[in-house]
Amino acid sequence: MITILFTHILPELFEVLGHQAGIVLLIGFLVQIFLENYSKGVEHGHAHAVQSKTALIITYAALCVHALIEGMPLASALFDSVIGFDQELTLGIMLHKIPVAITLATILVKSNISKAKALLWLAGFIGCTLVGSLFQYYFGAGSVDLMFISLGLTVGILLHVSTTILFESSDHHHLSPRKVMVILLGVLLGLIS
């Protein structure tokens, strides 16, 4: 995903928004830092035990906001495409949602809520991405700039999540040979796409 962001989506974003693209990216990056403070890193695979129902609701709300923002630029792929690499972005976000949904499901099961409620919460989370797309379509579809602003916010979020996944789990910020090989494979696959 990070290779596609750097080689395809960021150049298009800067071409359309110019210098404003950097500001929008920074806002997205900072929004993710703020959301992660409440989600406790679920969006990149952390499954910490939730201490209370209130903490669970706060974590869930942060994940839903994350999903709403990520869903906004997907309106381009679902409706009238204005983003050149909308299909790749859609696939990347869908793949990103799978481990997040699994981690959220694990947290919900461990929180001792009923399976029926856990499924409803999970469906609500999944639906937030579509709601973000519909919001963008109905309130910003007429403006290419608004579509690219939502894309910039999403890319800022994805840059934070991607770099966290790459470097957070390594001891003393050293990359193992295995992780370097996986990164190189990901870059290669991204370049040939």
C-alpha positions, -999 to 999 in steps of 0.1 A, spaced: 0 0 0 27 25 9 44 21 -25 11 29 -43 7 59 -20 41 73 -29 43 64 -66 7 69 -78 -16 87 -54 7 113 -39 18 127 -73 -18 129 -84 -28 146 -51 0 172 -55 -9 178 -92 -45 186 -83 -41 204 -49 -6 219 -53 10 231 -21 -23 226 -2 -18 188 -5 10 189 21 -13 207 46 -42 182 40 -18 152 43 -5 167 76 -40 171 89 -48 135 81 -16 123 98 -24 144 129 -61 132 129 -48 96 130 -25 104 159 -55 118 178 -78 89 169 -51 64 178 -50 79 213 -86 66 217 -85 35 195 -53 22 212 -39 11 178 -66 -13 167 -64 0 132 -29 -15 129 -35 -47 147 -33 -40 185 -58 -59 205 -55 -46 241 -81 -57 266 -107 -31 271 -111 -21 307 -147 -9 307 -178 -5 285 -170 32 282 -135 25 270 -149 0 245 -174 27 232 -146 52 229 -123 28 210 -152 19 187 -161 55 180 -125 63 171 -124 33 147 -157 45 131 -144 80 125 -113 64 110 -135 43 87 -157 72 78 -127 93 67 -112 64 47 -145 58 30 -148 93 17 -125 92 -13 -139 57 -22 -169 76 -36 -147 82 -67 -145 44 -73 -182 38 -64 -197 66 -85 -180 90 -110 -143 85 -110 -121 116 -106 -91 99 -89 -68 81 -113 -59 52 -90 -93 48 -73 -95 11 -78 -61 5 -63 -70 27 -34 -103 9 -29 -86 -25 -29 -59 -12 -4 -85 2 20 -106 -30 18 -75 -51 25 -66 -28 54 -101 -32 69 -98 -70 72 -72 -71 100 -89 -42 117 -123 -60 116 -107 -92 130 -90 -72 158 -122 -54 166 -141 -87 166 -115 -101 190 -119 -72 214 -157 -74 212 -157 -111 220 -133 -106 249 -154 -77 263 -182 -102 272 -209 -86 251 -233 -110 234 -224 -124 200 -254 -107 185 -244 -73 198 -208 -79 187 -220 -87 151 -241 -55 151 -211 -34 163 -189 -51 136 -215 -44 109 -217 -8 121 -180 -4 118 -179 -19 83 -208 3 73 -189 34 83 -167 31 53 -197 31 30 -213 60 49 -181 80 44 -184 73 6 -221 83 6 -213 114 25 -186 124 0 -209 116 -29 -238 136 -17 -220 166 -2 -188 168 -23 -192 149 -55 -195 181 -75 -161 193 -65 -129 177 -76 -110 197 -50 -132 183 -21 -127 148 -34 -89 153 -34 -91 169 0 -108 138 14 -82 117 -5 -54 137 12 -69 132 46 -71 95 39 -36 93 26 -23 111 57 -41 85 79 -27 56 58 8 70 59 6 71 97 -8 36 99 17 22 73 48 36 90 36 25 124 31 -11 111 66 -10 94 86 3 124 66 0 156 71 -37 161 109 -37 156 132 -38 186 152 -6 190 140 4 155 161 -23 139 146 -42 110 151 -79 108 162 -94 75 128 -111 72 110 -77 76 134 -61 51 125 -89 26 88 -84 31 92 -46 27 111 -51 -5 86 -76 -19 58 -51 -11 76 -23 -28 83 -45 -59 46 -55 -61 36 -19 -57 59 -8 -85 47 -34 -110 10 -26 -103 
